[in-house]
Amino acid sequence: MTSRQVGGIVSGMARLKPKKRERLPDRAFAYIDSCGRRRLPIHDKAHVRNALARFNQVDFESDAAREQARKRLLNAAKKYRIVPVGFITRQLQSERKYATARIQATAIEATALPTGFVTLLMSDIEGSTLLLRKLGDRYGTLLNDVRGILRAAVSGSGGHEIDARADEFFAVFERAGAAVEAAVAVQRDLAAREWTDGLEVRIRIGVHSGQPTLTETGYIGLAVHTTARICAAAHGGQIVVSAATRTAIGTSPPAGVRFRGLGHHRLSGLPDPEMLFQVQASGLRARFPPPRPPRRTRQRRPATERHTSAERQLELPQEPA
């Protein structure tokens, strides 16, 4: 009997009998929830097609569970030489709806963010491309672990997460000292971790204080641009702060924190050299090479083609076109 798809369900396929279902191993299902309920059987071609059609109807317990089930299902489709064009299209549509909802929620949350003179923190993972090549699909787990460390430290110091995309993380604090406290907590936690396959996972952190403009999509302005450039100048495991942040902290730094002057350095896109400081504290690596210089561009674009600094700001995600 040939099967056809009707209303998202494959018709003409016999329903899986309870006894046969019980005899199937766990690997014959794309998704097993925390209570042991097995969903989306994928033990034969017909059931793989049915699982592809029904995937978006399943209420997954978490995004991680959904992603794992999606991978298992796509592997099963490959095994039975099924090209899941419709499935991929539905996934893109679903992700677009999710992104739109996130943007709307972010616009509401933006009203609770601090304004005026604030301190911004940006981090990224050093050598993330190499880690991705080594870990493959497991890189997502590592990225989630790093983000978890960052979120815990930011929240614990009274900060607010602004954005997390790819290996970058962006947060804001009302107090400069709180931003430095969070950065130190992150680096200590990362240094104490033992990572899979004996890998070294290091992040660079840049901190800057200023008066960015808060919009519905996040912060914009020269302060954001400066924070990103300070982060890019740092090395993995290092915390680098601007003179503005050092001044804002004054004579009362967080307990056990010291600042080491790194001198004035040119940062990409900024008109004048910036005085930079390295944060030193117990549990943190103390010695690093000089701040990383800006990347050189091979060809200078005409002035009419250059982006303004505001156009290069790190903002919250934009609504998909």
matplotlib code that plots the C-alpha trace (Angstrom):
import matplotlib.pyplot as plt

x = [0.0, 1.4, 1.1, 0.3, 0.3, -3.0, -3.2, 0.4, -0.2, 0.9, -2.3, -2.4, 0.1, -1.0, -1.0, 1.9, 0.4, 1.2, 3.0, 5.2, 5.9, 7.0, 9.4, 11.1, 14.4, 14.8, 16.9, 13.8, 12.3, 13.4, 12.3, 12.0, 10.9, 12.1, 9.2, 10.3, 7.5, 8.8, 7.6, 8.1, 9.0, 11.6, 12.2, 11.0, 10.6, 6.8, 7.2, 10.1, 7.9, 5.1, 7.5, 8.7, 5.1, 4.2, 7.4, 6.0, 3.0, 5.2, 5.5, 9.2, 10.5, 13.3, 15.1, 17.9, 15.5, 13.9, 17.3, 18.4, 15.1, 15.5, 19.0, 17.9, 15.0, 17.2, 19.7, 16.8, 15.6, 19.1, 19.2, 16.0, 17.0, 14.2, 14.7, 12.9, 12.3, 8.9, 10.2, 13.1, 10.7, 8.4, 11.4, 12.5, 8.9, 8.8, 12.2, 11.1, 7.9, 10.1, 12.5, 9.7, 8.2, 11.6, 12.0, 8.6, 9.5, 12.9, 11.3, 9.2, 12.2, 14.3, 12.2, 13.6, 17.2, 19.3, 19.9, 22.4, 25.9, 26.2, 28.9, 28.9, 30.5, 31.3, 32.9, 33.7, 35.3, 38.9, 39.5, 35.8, 36.2, 38.9, 36.7, 33.8, 36.0, 37.2, 33.8, 31.4, 27.8, 29.1, 30.1, 26.5, 26.8, 30.0, 28.5, 25.5, 27.8, 29.8, 26.7, 25.4, 28.5, 28.2, 24.5, 25.0, 27.8, 26.0, 22.7, 24.7, 26.2, 23.0, 23.6, 21.3, 21.9, 21.5, 22.3, 24.0, 24.7, 27.2, 30.2, 29.5, 27.8, 26.7, 25.6, 25.0, 25.4, 24.5, 27.7, 31.2, 32.4, 29.6, 30.7, 34.2, 33.0, 31.0, 34.0, 36.2, 33.6, 33.4, 37.1, 37.5, 34.8, 36.1, 39.6, 38.4, 36.4, 37.6, 36.4, 35.7, 38.6, 41.0, 40.2, 41.1, 38.1, 39.1, 37.1, 38.2, 36.2, 36.1, 34.5, 33.7, 31.6, 29.7, 26.3, 24.9, 21.4, 18.8, 16.3, 13.7, 16.3, 19.1, 21.9, 23.6, 26.3, 30.0, 30.1, 28.9, 31.4, 34.2, 33.3, 33.4, 36.8, 38.2, 37.0, 38.7, 42.0, 41.9, 43.3, 41.6, 41.4, 42.0, 39.7, 40.5, 38.7, 38.8, 40.0, 36.4, 35.6, 38.7, 37.7, 34.1, 35.4, 37.7, 39.4, 36.9, 37.5, 35.8, 37.6, 40.8, 40.8, 43.8, 44.3, 47.4, 47.9, 48.5, 49.2, 47.4, 46.3, 44.6, 41.3, 39.6, 37.2, 38.1, 39.7, 42.1, 44.2, 42.4, 44.1, 43.5, 43.8, 44.0, 42.0, 44.1, 42.7, 43.4, 42.6, 43.1, 46.1, 48.4, 50.6, 49.5, 51.0, 50.3, 46.7, 45.8, 46.2, 43.3, 42.9, 44.3, 42.0, 43.6, 41.7, 40.2, 36.6, 35.4, 33.8, 30.4, 30.5, 31.7, 29.3, 28.8, 29.7, 26.0, 25.4, 28.1, 26.7, 25.9, 22.1, 19.5, 18.3, 16.3, 13.0, 13.7, 12.7]
y = [0.0, 3.4, 6.2, 9.8, 12.9, 14.3, 17.3, 16.7, 13.0, 10.2, 8.2, 4.7, 3.7, 1.1, 2.5, 1.1, -1.6, -1.3, -4.7, -3.9, -0.4, -1.9, -4.2, -1.4, -0.1, 3.5, 4.3, 3.6, 6.9, 10.5, 11.8, 10.4, 12.8, 12.9, 10.6, 7.9, 8.5, 7.6, 9.8, 10.0, 6.4, 6.3, 2.5, 2.4, 4.6, 5.2, 6.2, 8.5, 10.3, 10.5, 11.9, 14.6, 15.7, 15.6, 17.1, 20.6, 19.2, 17.7, 19.7, 19.3, 19.9, 22.2, 23.6, 21.2, 18.2, 19.6, 20.0, 16.5, 15.0, 17.0, 15.6, 12.0, 12.5, 14.0, 11.1, 8.6, 10.5, 10.2, 6.5, 5.9, 8.4, 10.8, 14.4, 16.3, 19.5, 20.2, 19.5, 22.0, 24.7, 24.2, 24.5, 27.8, 29.1, 28.0, 29.6, 32.9, 33.0, 32.3, 35.1, 37.6, 36.7, 37.2, 40.6, 41.7, 40.4, 42.2, 45.5, 45.2, 44.2, 47.1, 49.5, 47.9, 48.4, 51.2, 54.4, 57.3, 56.4, 52.6, 50.0, 47.6, 44.2, 42.2, 38.7, 36.3, 32.8, 32.8, 30.3, 29.5, 28.3, 25.8, 24.5, 24.1, 22.1, 19.8, 19.3, 19.4, 19.0, 19.0, 22.6, 23.6, 22.0, 23.8, 27.1, 26.6, 25.9, 29.1, 31.1, 29.6, 30.7, 34.2, 34.5, 33.3, 35.8, 38.7, 38.0, 37.5, 40.9, 42.7, 43.1, 42.5, 40.4, 42.3, 39.8, 36.5, 35.6, 33.0, 33.1, 36.7, 37.9, 41.4, 42.7, 46.0, 47.2, 50.3, 50.1, 49.7, 47.7, 45.2, 44.6, 43.9, 41.6, 39.6, 39.5, 38.1, 35.5, 34.3, 33.9, 32.1, 29.7, 29.0, 28.5, 25.9, 23.9, 20.7, 20.6, 17.7, 16.2, 18.2, 21.4, 24.8, 27.2, 30.8, 33.9, 37.5, 40.2, 43.9, 46.5, 50.1, 52.8, 55.5, 56.9, 54.8, 55.4, 52.8, 52.0, 49.3, 47.0, 47.6, 50.0, 52.0, 54.6, 55.0, 53.4, 50.1, 50.3, 51.0, 48.0, 45.7, 47.0, 46.6, 43.1, 42.4, 43.8, 41.3, 37.8, 34.6, 34.6, 38.3, 41.2, 44.6, 47.7, 51.3, 54.4, 55.4, 52.3, 52.6, 56.2, 55.2, 52.6, 55.2, 54.3, 51.5, 48.6, 45.2, 43.2, 41.6, 43.4, 45.4, 47.2, 47.1, 49.9, 48.6, 52.0, 53.8, 51.7, 52.4, 50.6, 50.1, 53.0, 55.2, 58.6, 58.6, 56.0, 54.5, 54.0, 50.3, 48.5, 44.8, 43.4, 41.3, 39.1, 35.7, 32.8, 34.8, 34.5, 37.5, 37.6, 38.2, 39.6, 43.3, 44.1, 42.7, 45.4, 46.2, 44.1, 45.8, 46.1, 45.4, 48.2, 51.4, 51.8, 55.2, 57.4, 57.0, 53.2, 53.3, 52.6, 55.1, 54.0, 53.8, 51.3, 49.1, 48.9, 45.7, 45.6, 43.1, 40.9, 42.6, 41.2, 38.8, 40.1]
z = [0.0, -0.9, 1.7, 1.1, 3.4, 4.5, 6.9, 8.1, 8.8, 6.6, 5.6, 4.4, 7.2, 9.8, 13.3, 15.4, 17.7, 21.4, 21.6, 18.6, 20.0, 23.3, 21.6, 19.7, 21.3, 22.4, 19.3, 17.2, 18.5, 17.7, 21.1, 24.6, 27.3, 31.0, 32.0, 29.5, 27.0, 23.6, 20.7, 16.9, 15.9, 13.1, 12.7, 9.1, 6.1, 6.6, 10.2, 9.4, 6.9, 9.5, 12.1, 9.7, 9.2, 12.9, 14.3, 15.0, 16.8, 19.5, 22.8, 23.6, 27.1, 26.1, 23.1, 23.6, 23.5, 20.3, 18.6, 19.6, 18.2, 15.0, 14.5, 15.1, 12.7, 10.0, 10.4, 10.0, 6.9, 5.4, 6.2, 4.2, 1.5, 2.2, 1.1, 3.9, 1.9, 3.5, 6.9, 6.5, 5.2, 8.2, 10.5, 9.0, 9.3, 12.9, 13.7, 12.0, 14.2, 17.3, 16.3, 15.8, 19.2, 20.8, 19.2, 20.5, 24.0, 23.9, 23.0, 26.2, 28.3, 26.9, 29.0, 32.2, 31.2, 32.8, 31.0, 31.3, 32.4, 32.4, 32.1, 29.2, 29.1, 26.0, 25.7, 22.9, 22.8, 21.6, 18.8, 18.5, 14.9, 15.9, 18.7, 16.3, 13.9, 16.8, 18.5, 15.5, 16.8, 20.4, 20.1, 20.8, 24.3, 25.0, 23.9, 26.1, 29.1, 28.5, 28.2, 31.4, 33.2, 31.8, 32.6, 36.2, 36.8, 35.2, 37.1, 40.3, 40.0, 39.2, 35.5, 32.5, 29.5, 26.2, 23.6, 22.9, 19.3, 18.0, 20.5, 21.6, 24.8, 25.7, 29.1, 30.9, 34.5, 36.4, 38.4, 36.9, 39.9, 39.3, 35.7, 36.9, 39.6, 37.0, 34.6, 37.3, 38.3, 34.7, 34.2, 37.5, 36.7, 33.2, 34.5, 37.1, 34.5, 32.9, 29.4, 27.1, 25.2, 27.3, 25.4, 26.6, 26.5, 27.0, 26.5, 26.2, 28.0, 27.3, 29.7, 29.0, 30.7, 28.9, 27.8, 25.0, 23.6, 24.6, 21.8, 21.4, 19.8, 22.3, 23.0, 20.2, 20.2, 20.4, 23.8, 22.4, 19.6, 22.0, 24.2, 21.2, 20.2, 23.7, 23.8, 20.4, 21.9, 24.8, 24.8, 26.0, 29.8, 30.0, 31.2, 29.7, 30.8, 29.5, 31.3, 31.7, 33.6, 35.7, 36.6, 37.4, 39.9, 41.5, 44.8, 45.8, 43.4, 44.1, 46.9, 45.7, 42.3, 41.0, 37.7, 35.7, 33.1, 29.6, 28.0, 25.1, 22.2, 18.9, 18.5, 15.1, 14.2, 17.1, 16.5, 19.4, 21.3, 24.3, 27.7, 28.7, 31.9, 32.7, 35.7, 38.0, 40.8, 42.4, 40.2, 37.0, 34.7, 35.2, 32.1, 28.5, 25.3, 24.5, 23.4, 20.0, 17.3, 15.0, 11.9, 8.8, 5.8, 2.4, 0.6, 1.9, 0.7, -0.6, 2.0, 0.4, 1.1, 4.7, 7.5, 10.3, 13.8, 14.7, 11.8, 13.2, 16.7, 18.5, 18.8, 19.7, 16.9, 14.1, 12.9, 10.0, 6.5]

ax = plt.figure().add_subplot(projection="3d")
ax.plot(x, y, z, "-o")
ax.set_aspect("equal")
plt.show()
